[in-house]
Amino acid sequence: MARTPKRLSGPTQLTNAAVTKYTVPALTKTIIRHIAVSNPSGSPVTFTMSIGADAAATRLYDAFSIPAAAAGVTESNKSWWVYYVMDAAEILQALAGTTLVLVLTVDGEEITLG
């Protein structure tokens, strides 16, 4: 088994509709290790992320508020160290409450099976 640490998605701006940001390749398991979301705007914006098609039952974060950038700060960041295991063909979807404001980056490792 080969383990490959890598950036799985981003940095990418989120829209206000659920969009697939990562799909686990065939014959692979993926471990999501780090999720970072930044908000460079002057207003809080909600963040939603799911493993699988977006639905209440698949959400890791459900309309989680990412605060606005503070005075003198160019952006506000939320960062989570996590351990989410995904199987081949599973998808990671994300969306924001306001389109093209939040910036998402996801890091992890792919484990090639076989």
trRosetta pair geometry for C-beta under 8 A, 3 or more apart (Angstrom, degrees):
i j d omega theta_ij theta_ji phi_ij phi_ji
1 111 5.5 8 178 -177 116 95
1 112 6.2 170 -155 74 60 62
1 113 6.3 -7 -112 -107 99 40
1 114 7.9 103 -90 35 70 35
2 111 7.3 167 83 -152 45 47
2 112 4.4 12 51 37 94 116
3 109 5.4 13 -176 169 90 131
3 110 7.5 163 -153 82 45 45
3 111 5.3 -12 -101 -102 73 78
3 112 8.0 -141 -67 16 31 74
4 109 6.0 160 78 -159 40 78
4 110 4.8 -13 59 57 100 91
4 111 7.8 -177 20 -77 70 34
4 112 7.4 49 -5 -21 110 99
5 107 7.6 18 -177 177 87 99
5 108 7.5 -146 -142 125 61 27
5 109 4.6 -41 -92 -94 54 97
6 107 7.3 -163 105 -149 33 70
6 108 7.2 -17 63 70 65 56
6 109 6.8 112 17 -112 71 46
6 110 6.5 -8 27 0 121 101
7 10 6.9 -114 175 67 114 67
7 105 6.7 -50 -150 -168 110 95
7 106 7.3 114 -170 80 64 51
7 107 5.4 -47 -109 -100 56 78
8 21 7.8 76 125 129 92 93
8 22 4.7 15 158 -111 106 149
8 30 6.9 92 -110 -171 137 137
8 32 6.8 -73 18 -108 158 83
8 92 7.4 56 136 31 131 151
8 106 4.5 -54 66 104 106 101
8 107 6.4 162 5 -116 88 19
8 108 5.1 13 -33 30 130 102
9 12 6.2 -67 165 14 89 127
9 21 4.2 45 -138 160 158 103
9 22 4.8 -106 -49 -53 116 105
9 92 7.0 -132 -20 86 146 130
9 104 6.5 -8 117 118 114 105
9 105 6.9 -178 95 -146 67 35
9 106 4.3 31 44 37 98 107
10 21 7.3 2 -39 -169 91 122
10 103 6.9 123 -156 171 124 76
10 104 4.9 -140 -75 102 146 64
10 105 3.8 -137 99 -99 132 55
10 106 6.2 106 17 10 114 68
11 103 5.1 14 -173 173 106 111
11 104 7.0 156 -146 76 56 36
11 105 4.7 -36 -86 -70 70 103
12 21 6.8 180 63 -134 143 107
12 103 6.9 156 74 -153 24 67
12 104 5.7 -29 63 60 79 86
12 105 7.7 136 14 -79 68 56
13 100 4.8 33 156 -135 138 58
13 101 7.2 115 -156 30 103 17
13 102 6.9 130 -151 79 61 48
13 103 5.7 -40 -89 -96 59 69
13 104 7.9 127 -122 14 12 80
14 19 7.5 -178 -146 37 70 115
14 47 7.4 106 44 -125 169 82
14 94 5.6 -86 -117 124 124 104
14 95 5.8 149 175 -148 116 27
14 96 3.9 120 98 -19 121 108
14 99 7.5 -126 113 -137 61 47
14 100 7.5 -156 73 -74 42 27
14 101 7.6 -41 59 55 86 60
14 102 4.7 -10 32 75 117 102
14 103 7.5 -163 -6 -91 83 21
14 104 5.6 71 -52 -14 108 117
15 19 6.0 73 38 -18 110 131
15 95 6.5 -47 83 -134 61 81
15 96 6.9 172 95 35 12 92
15 99 4.7 7 -149 -132 60 96
15 100 6.6 15 -98 -44 61 69
16 95 6.1 68 -160 -178 25 106
16 96 6.0 -70 -88 77 59 68
16 97 6.6 19 -122 175 98 16
16 98 6.4 -27 -76 -143 114 10
16 99 4.2 -75 -14 -60 96 86
17 95 5.9 -128 103 -119 12 129
18 48 7.4 -67 -90 101 92 117
18 50 7.2 -10 -138 30 129 119
18 53 7.5 90 130 -170 148 59
18 54 3.6 -122 -111 -6 159 147
18 93 4.6 32 -176 164 100 129
18 94 7.2 151 -139 70 64 13
18 95 4.7 -75 -80 -38 50 125
19 93 6.4 160 74 -149 25 84
19 94 6.9 -36 59 62 74 62
19 95 6.7 118 9 -80 76 82
20 23 6.2 21 171 -54 129 95
20 91 4.7 -56 -130 -168 111 128
20 92 7.0 102 -157 69 64 48
20 93 5.4 -50 -91 -91 49 81
21 92 5.2 -60 64 99 92 96
21 93 6.5 141 4 -120 86 27
21 94 5.2 9 -20 17 137 108
21 104 6.6 -53 -132 105 158 140
21 106 6.7 105 127 9 129 137
22 30 7.6 -153 147 138 128 169
22 91 6.9 157 85 -156 53 56
22 92 4.2 15 52 38 97 116
22 106 6.4 -99 -26 79 142 143
23 89 6.9 -14 -176 -147 97 33
23 90 7.5 173 -150 88 57 36
23 91 5.0 -22 -100 -101 76 81
23 92 7.8 -145 -67 18 36 72
24 28 5.5 -158 174 91 88 103
24 29 7.1 -6 -162 -136 136 25
24 30 4.7 -141 -111 -1 103 120
24 86 4.9 -167 -56 122 136 111
24 87 6.3 158 86 109 161 26
24 88 5.2 -137 116 -119 111 28
24 89 6.1 -44 69 12 93 21
24 90 5.0 32 11 49 123 77
24 91 7.7 -128 4 -72 76 37
24 110 7.7 160 -144 -123 77 97
25 28 4.4 54 71 15 85 141
25 88 6.8 -49 103 -131 37 84
25 110 6.9 34 29 -151 111 138
26 88 5.3 57 -132 -159 35 127
26 89 7.1 38 -88 -53 63 86
27 88 6.2 59 -17 -93 19 141
27 112 6.4 28 125 -159 96 71
27 113 5.0 -137 -179 57 71 92
27 114 5.6 -37 -164 2 120 130
28 88 5.5 116 51 -91 62 86
28 110 5.2 -18 -168 -170 127 101
28 111 6.5 142 -161 71 68 49
28 112 5.6 -34 -101 -101 83 51
28 113 6.4 -162 -88 1 26 89
29 85 6.4 -9 179 -168 111 94
29 86 6.9 157 -165 80 61 51
29 87 6.1 -29 -113 -110 79 49
29 88 7.2 -63 -73 -40 49 71
29 110 7.6 151 80 -159 42 53
29 111 4.6 -14 62 59 90 108
29 113 6.5 80 -10 -48 90 110
30 85 7.4 152 83 -157 48 46
30 86 4.5 -13 62 60 96 104
30 90 7.9 -140 39 65 111 108
30 108 5.7 71 174 117 92 138
30 109 7.1 175 -151 89 60 41
30 110 5.2 -26 -101 -103 83 66
30 111 7.3 -173 -82 17 32 76
31 83 6.5 -19 -170 -154 106 68
31 84 7.0 149 -159 74 53 45
31 85 5.5 -21 -101 -99 76 66
31 86 7.6 -177 -81 19 28 75
31 108 5.2 -171 93 -171 54 109
31 109 5.3 3 52 53 98 85
31 111 7.2 49 -10 -16 98 111
32 35 6.8 26 167 -54 119 96
32 82 5.8 -3 111 89 96 114
32 83 7.5 159 77 -143 65 18
32 84 4.2 -2 47 56 110 101
32 86 6.9 59 -21 -13 98 113
32 92 7.3 114 -74 -94 139 145
32 106 6.1 -43 -140 -175 108 109
32 107 7.7 111 -157 82 62 39
32 108 4.3 -75 -112 -77 35 139
33 81 6.8 -19 166 -155 69 70
33 82 6.6 170 -165 66 19 63
33 83 6.8 19 -111 -93 58 58
33 107 5.7 -53 64 104 96 84
33 108 4.6 151 4 -110 83 62
33 109 6.7 47 -24 -6 125 85
34 79 7.1 -9 -169 -170 95 92
34 80 7.1 163 -151 86 50 53
34 81 5.8 -21 -100 -109 78 58
34 82 7.0 160 -87 26 25 79
34 105 8.0 -11 116 113 97 90
34 106 7.2 162 89 -156 60 44
34 107 4.3 4 56 54 105 105
34 108 7.2 -168 27 -64 66 62
35 49 7.2 -134 -151 30 150 176
35 79 7.2 168 88 -151 53 47
35 80 4.8 -1 56 55 97 100
35 82 6.1 18 0 7 105 128
35 104 7.5 -28 -165 -158 85 90
35 105 7.7 156 -157 85 41 55
35 106 5.5 -5 -107 -109 72 79
35 107 8.0 -154 -68 27 35 68
36 77 6.4 -18 -167 -165 96 106
36 78 7.3 163 -152 86 49 51
36 79 4.7 -3 -107 -107 83 85
36 80 7.8 -169 -74 24 45 61
36 104 7.3 146 84 -155 57 43
36 105 4.6 -5 59 58 104 98
36 106 7.8 -165 26 -74 67 39
36 107 8.0 32 0 -2 102 101
37 47 5.3 16 -164 -112 167 159
37 66 5.4 -104 120 -101 120 144
37 77 7.2 150 81 -154 46 56
37 78 4.9 -6 59 57 95 97
37 79 7.8 -170 25 -74 59 46
37 102 5.5 -10 -171 -171 101 114
37 103 7.0 153 -156 75 50 48
37 104 5.5 -11 -103 -99 79 69
37 105 8.0 -169 -73 25 39 65
38 66 7.8 142 -176 177 11 138
38 75 4.6 27 178 157 111 136
38 76 6.8 155 -157 78 62 42
38 77 4.8 -25 -100 -97 82 76
38 78 7.8 -174 -80 22 38 62
38 102 7.0 150 74 -157 43 61
38 103 4.7 -13 56 56 96 102
39 44 7.2 24 163 -135 166 41
39 45 5.4 175 -125 31 126 109
39 66 4.4 152 -37 126 132 114
39 67 6.7 176 60 83 142 37
39 68 6.3 -100 124 -113 124 33
39 69 6.4 -155 106 -42 77 76
39 75 6.1 155 75 -164 38 84
39 76 4.7 -16 59 58 97 95
39 77 7.8 -173 19 -76 69 33
39 101 6.4 23 -140 145 78 100
39 102 5.6 -29 -89 -101 77 74
39 103 7.9 -171 -71 18 33 76
40 69 5.7 17 -155 -44 36 136
40 74 6.0 -17 -136 153 97 74
40 75 3.9 -46 -89 -95 69 100
40 76 7.9 -175 -79 18 28 62
40 101 7.4 -151 49 -172 73 71
40 103 7.3 37 -12 -5 103 117
41 45 6.5 75 46 -30 134 122
41 68 6.0 -79 98 -131 71 86
41 69 6.7 159 69 3 25 100
41 98 7.5 -24 6 85 170 145
41 101 4.9 -23 -26 -156 135 118
42 68 5.2 29 176 -165 27 131
42 69 6.5 -57 -90 49 46 89
43 68 5.1 11 -73 -85 2 123
43 98 7.6 71 87 -12 119 160
44 65 5.0 9 173 -171 128 104
44 66 6.5 162 -158 77 73 46
44 67 5.2 -40 -101 -123 97 39
44 68 5.3 -83 -54 -33 54 81
45 65 7.5 144 76 -150 25 59
45 66 5.4 -21 66 58 76 100
45 68 7.9 100 -11 -79 77 68
45 96 5.5 9 156 -175 121 109
45 97 5.1 -169 -168 51 69 100
45 98 4.8 -92 -126 28 115 106
45 101 5.1 173 -73 96 166 137
45 102 5.4 -150 100 -50 136 104
46 63 4.3 -18 -169 -156 137 65
46 64 6.5 130 -157 60 71 33
46 65 5.7 -42 -95 -90 67 55
46 66 7.3 150 -116 10 15 80
46 96 6.7 145 81 -166 57 54
46 97 3.5 78 41 -35 94 125
47 61 5.7 -6 110 126 92 136
47 63 7.6 129 57 -143 35 18
47 64 4.9 -39 63 66 89 90
47 65 7.7 157 14 -98 82 8
47 66 5.2 64 -23 -29 120 114
47 78 7.5 -152 23 54 156 142
47 94 7.3 -16 -170 -165 85 102
47 95 7.9 162 -153 87 45 45
47 96 6.0 -20 -100 -109 61 71
47 97 7.6 -75 -47 -11 35 87
47 102 5.9 150 -91 -137 102 167
47 104 7.9 142 -144 -84 120 108
48 54 6.9 67 134 -144 120 123
48 59 6.2 -53 -165 -135 90 121
48 61 6.0 -162 -131 100 33 80
48 62 5.7 33 -123 -129 93 37
48 63 5.7 5 -70 -53 103 48
48 64 7.2 149 -78 13 48 78
48 94 6.7 159 90 -153 57 54
48 95 5.1 -8 61 60 103 86
48 96 7.6 -174 22 -83 77 25
49 59 6.9 114 78 -153 42 71
49 60 5.0 -34 93 55 96 105
49 61 4.7 43 32 39 92 101
49 92 7.0 -3 -172 -177 100 89
49 93 7.0 168 -152 90 53 51
49 94 4.5 -10 -103 -102 82 89
49 95 8.0 177 -76 22 48 56
49 104 8.0 143 -86 -131 123 141
50 53 7.3 -18 109 109 137 21
50 54 4.7 152 25 -108 144 60
50 55 6.9 112 -145 32 161 51
50 58 4.1 65 -169 115 117 97
50 59 4.6 -57 -88 -93 94 51
50 60 6.3 171 -104 2 34 77
50 92 7.5 169 87 -154 45 48
50 93 5.1 -7 58 59 91 97
50 94 7.7 178 20 -76 62 47
51 58 5.9 -132 66 -178 55 96
51 60 6.5 70 -14 -39 89 111
51 84 6.5 -163 -61 174 141 133
51 86 6.1 -148 -147 -99 124 107
51 90 6.1 8 -179 168 95 122
51 91 7.5 155 -162 84 50 46
51 92 6.0 -27 -105 -101 63 67
52 55 7.4 -46 109 27 108 99
52 58 4.1 -111 66 -142 112 146
52 90 6.6 -53 -71 -155 67 91
52 91 6.5 99 -109 58 21 81
52 93 7.6 -62 87 9 29 111
53 58 6.7 107 70 34 48 164
53 91 7.3 51 -62 64 51 124
53 93 6.8 45 -137 -10 29 151
54 58 6.7 -144 -131 74 25 118
54 59 7.1 48 -150 -78 72 89
54 93 4.8 -106 -52 101 94 141
54 95 6.9 17 -102 -3 160 122
55 58 5.0 70 54 15 82 104
55 59 7.3 -137 84 -32 38 88
56 59 6.2 -47 -151 3 29 119
56 62 7.1 44 -134 -119 65 140
59 62 4.3 74 135 -72 151 94
60 82 8.0 33 -171 -145 139 159
60 84 7.0 -40 -102 -88 143 150
61 64 4.3 -57 -175 -5 107 131
63 97 6.9 71 -136 -69 81 113
64 78 7.7 -169 131 135 123 171
66 76 6.4 154 162 99 83 111
66 78 5.4 -116 -121 -4 92 126
66 102 6.0 98 49 -108 156 118
67 70 7.9 19 132 -52 119 84
67 76 4.7 -112 85 167 82 163
68 76 6.1 110 117 -7 16 139
69 73 5.1 -154 -174 97 87 87
69 74 6.0 -64 -151 141 146 18
69 75 4.9 -67 -92 -112 116 22
69 76 5.0 -150 -85 -25 48 83
70 73 4.4 45 59 29 83 123
70 76 6.8 98 -16 -79 77 102
73 76 6.9 76 117 -71 129 65
75 103 7.9 -26 -154 29 150 120
86 90 4.3 -140 -171 77 100 134
86 92 7.1 -72 -85 -55 159 98
87 90 5.2 93 59 -17 65 119
88 113 7.9 -82 -47 18 121 130
92 106 6.8 157 130 178 159 178
94 104 5.6 82 118 -85 164 170
96 99 6.6 148 73 -93 106 30
96 101 6.0 -163 146 54 154 91
96 102 4.2 175 -99 22 138 122
98 101 4.7 28 95 3 107 137
98 102 7.7 122 65 -14 80 89
